[in-house]
C-alpha cells in the first residue's frame, strides 16, 4: 500500500502575502551570463542596443520580476565608472573574482536599458570589497538624482535624461567568504556597510538596503556573522541576505531530494538570529530575507578560480541539468513561496548560461534547461497569499539531513481571481496517496494538474533532451465537495490548480 499524505487548508490561516520579487534572478559579469548571454550584437535576434530578443522573451516566459546585478563575486573588485560613458573610452580590466578579461562593453546604463526592455526591476549591488561609501554614494547619485549634480549630469550626458530610480541596493556580496576580494570580518563588514548605507541614504532617502548574511550555512562563522553584522546595521537595514546552493553528492539521491528541507531550516535559523538581535534591542522590527542567490549548483565540479585561464567570455560554470535537478529546483522555489511572511526577495542564480535555466549558443539558439519548467509554472500561478497548510506526511530518512517530511506542500490563494494552487513535492521513492481537505472553500473545482517526474537519465544536454522536464498531465485527481484526492508519483514535483470561493 502506498504511503499516505493528508493536507488541511483554510482561507483564514494566512502565512503572508507573496511578494512578486520572490521570482527574481541574477545576472553577473561571469562567464557568458552577459556577453553572448543577454547581450550579443550581430545575433539575428539582437535589437539596436545589442540585446538578444530570444533571451528577453525567455526571461519574460520564466516570470522573472527582479534581476540582481553586477555580482556576485564580480562586484567586489568592480569600478562602476569603467562601465559608463563612450564605449571606445572604456578600459579592459582583469576581473580578479573569475580571472576574466572584462571589456566593460556592458555597464550600468546598458543593464538598466535591458531591465526596461524586459520589464524587470533592477537590484543593484555595490562594491564594498575594494571600495567604500564614497563610490557607492556616487553610483546612487548617478542612477537616482534627476540632475544638477556632477554624477547625475554625467548620466544625462551619457544618454539617460531621466533617473533610473533604483529602489533596492545590496551592500556588497558574500563578504564572509575568504574567496571574496576584500573579504572582511563581520565587525569590519558591519562597519563599512553601515557607513555606505548612511552615505547612500543621504543621497536618496527613499532607497532600501540588503546587508550580507552568510554565503552558506556551512560557513564556520554562520550565525555569529549575522549577529555581529546586525549589531551594526539592524536599525537601518531592510533585508538580510542568504545564499544557498545544493547538489547531489556521491550519488546520495535521497539527501539531494531533501534539499528544500535543509533550505527551509537554514531560512528559519537566519530569521531566528535576526529576531534575537531585535529582542536584544527591544525592537518590534522584523527583518525580511533577500535570498538573492539560490539554485542547484554542482560546485564540486568547479576547478576553482585560481586554475582558470585568463580569457574573455569563457564558458564557466555552465552546469547542464537533469530532470531530477528540475524536481529539486521546483521544491526549492516552493519553499521560498511557503515562507512568504519572511522572504521578500529571491534571485535564482543565475539567469543565462551560468548555472541557469536558459542556455544560449553564440550566433545560435536560446533554449530552456530542465529547471526552467517548474520555475516558470510557479511564477505564473503562485499569487496572492500563502496559506498555512497543515500536513501529515511520510518521513524520509536521509544521510545528510536526518528525518524530513517525505512530501512537502505549498498552498497559495488569490482571492481576486478565486485561484487556489497546490504545489506538491514527493521526495520519496514511492507514490503517495494524497488528500487535500479544502472543505473551508466553496465551489472547489479542478482547473489543471501537472507534474514533473524525476528519472535516472542524467544531464539533458540539448534543447530536445531538456524537454523531458516539460510538465505532463497528472491524471486521477478527483474533487468530492471540498476534498481532493490524488496520487503523487515518486520523486516528483506537481502543481494543481483549482477555482474556489469563500
Buried (B, 14 or more C-beta within 10 A) or exposed (E): EBBEBBBBBBBEBBBBEBBBBBBBBBBBBBBBBBBBBBBBEEBEBBBEEBBBBBBBEBBBBBBBBBBBBBBBBBBBBBEBBBBBBEEEEBEEBEBBBBBBEBBBBBBBBBBBBBBEBBEBBBBBBBBBBBBBBEBBBBBBBBBBBEEEBEBBBBBBEBEBEEBBEBBBBBBBBBBBBEEBBBBBBBEBBBBBBBBBBEBBBEBBEEBBBBBBBBBBBEBEBBBBBBBBBBBBBBEBBBBBBBBBBBBBEEEBBBBBBBBBBBBBBBBEBBBEBBBBBBEEEEEEEEBBBBBBBBBBBBEEEBEEBEEBEEEEBBEBBBBBBBBBBBBBBBBBBBBBBBBBBBBBBBBBBBBBBBBBBBBBEEEEEBBBBBBBBBBBBBBBBBBBBBBBBEBEBBEBEBEEBBEBBBBBBBBBBBEEEBBBBBBBBBBBEBBBBBBBBBBBBEEBEBEBBBBBBBBEEEBBEEEEBBEBBBBBEBEEBEBEEBEBEBBBBBBBBBBBBBBBEE
